[in-house]
Amino acid sequence: MAPKSLHILFVSLSLLAIALPISAHPLVGGWSPIADPNAPEIVEIGKFAVAQHNKQAQASLAFVSVVNGESQAVAGINYSLQISVSDGSAAAPKTYSASVYAKVAPISLELTSFEQIKG
């Protein structure tokens, strides 16, 4: 993801965090459900997770969608996402669990885990 895209993503995330009512975050440091997994900033984080996994594992998975997820405000934002991905075969997409840490200053994303959900 280009640095300009990251900047736009974090500006969007910052504005979203400011606009959310305080009651939407019941506990500082607690996990909150992501209301819209199709929101552009969440989709970008999901695409980032798949791209980073592909780079690290020399894989060729393709992002399909973010199924659901949670976020946690810390010294940045932790995202725990369930992501639907395709492996390029005719088989149905598989679901993976991905954790991404979004750091605001300096702006960066870090994939901290990516595992297939068995089931």
RAMO-V305047 format. One record per residue. N is the residue number from 1. RES is the residue in one letter. NEAR is the number of other ideal C-beta (glycine too) atoms within 12 Angstrom. Layout:
BEGIN
[[N:RES:NEAR] [N:RES:NEAR]]
END
This chain:
BEGIN
[[1:M:27] [2:A:11] [3:P:13] [4:K:11] [5:S:21] [6:L:25] [7:H:21] [8:I:18] [9:L:34] [10:F:28] [11:V:17] [12:S:24] [13:L:32] [14:S:21] [15:L:13] [16:L:26] [17:A:22] [18:I:14] [19:A:12] [20:L:19] [21:P:12] [22:I:13] [23:S:8] [24:A:18] [25:H:21] [26:P:15] [27:L:12] [28:V:12] [29:G:15] [30:G:15] [31:W:21] [32:S:26] [33:P:20] [34:I:31] [35:A:19] [36:D:17] [37:P:27] [38:N:18] [39:A:22] [40:P:18] [41:E:37] [42:I:37] [43:V:29] [44:E:31] [45:I:40] [46:G:44] [47:K:31] [48:F:35] [49:A:41] [50:V:36] [51:A:27] [52:Q:29] [53:H:32] [54:N:22] [55:K:16] [56:Q:17] [57:A:18] [58:Q:8] [59:A:20] [60:S:16] [61:L:31] [62:A:22] [63:F:31] [64:V:24] [65:S:25] [66:V:37] [67:V:26] [68:N:24] [69:G:36] [70:E:26] [71:S:36] [72:Q:26] [73:A:28] [74:V:17] [75:A:13] [76:G:25] [77:I:37] [78:N:29] [79:Y:44] [80:S:33] [81:L:45] [82:Q:31] [83:I:42] [84:S:31] [85:V:36] [86:S:21] [87:D:22] [88:G:14] [89:S:12] [90:A:7] [91:A:9] [92:A:11] [93:P:23] [94:K:27] [95:T:26] [96:Y:39] [97:S:30] [98:A:41] [99:S:31] [100:V:42] [101:Y:26] [102:A:38] [103:K:21] [104:V:21] [105:A:12] [106:P:13] [107:I:24] [108:S:21] [109:L:34] [110:E:24] [111:L:32] [112:T:25] [113:S:22] [114:F:34] [115:E:21] [116:Q:21] [117:I:20] [118:K:8] [119:G:8]]
END
